[in-house]
Amino acid sequence: MFVYISYMVRISNLKILNILQDNSRTPFIEIAKRLGVTDTAIRKRINKMEKLGIIRKYTVEVDPKKIGYPVDALIGIDTEPEYYISMIERLKDMKIIRKLFSSSGDHMIMMECWFKASQELRDFVKKLESIQGVTRVCPAIILERIK
């Protein structure tokens, strides 16, 4: 069972979140200048958003091509319903998977993976197809990140 908790978020907090999403290393004092408030106010708001779970972590965005992974792929997987949970558990432990999502729409499970060559992608797709309960595997290579 999923429990959704909705928090009222001030418009100024959304502005803070947008700045941090563009660059999570933006100093509080710079955010404060942009929004016309004190850095103490920014620090308090960010701390509160962290405590509420609105901000879960700070991270970096990596260009996989620049670190030797020229094949960046999104892969959709469908499973028989009784294998869905066990498939997600199995996929969570695979290091090759960079991001893993439960989804609605065209596929039950979506993932992002980086590969050093297209043959690696083909081998991984074959491996996924051989897992009991998998009904469909649909890879798509990302040509360009636009936003």
HELIX and SHEET records of a PDB file:
HELIX    1   1 ILE A   11  ASP A   22  1                                  12    
HELIX    2   2 PHE A   28  LEU A   35  1                                   8    
HELIX    3   3 ASP A   39  LYS A   51  1                                  13    
HELIX    4   4 PRO A   64  ILE A   67  5                                   4    
HELIX    5   5 PRO A   81  TYR A   83  5                                   3    
HELIX    6   6 TYR A   84  LYS A   92  1                                   9    
HELIX    7   7 SER A  118  GLU A  129  1                                  12    
SHEET    1   A 4 ILE A  97  SER A 102  0                                        
SHEET    2   A 4 ILE A 109  PHE A 115 -1                                        
SHEET    3   A 4 VAL A  71  THR A  79 -1                                        
SHEET    4   A 4 VAL A 134  ILE A 141 -1                                        
END                                                                             
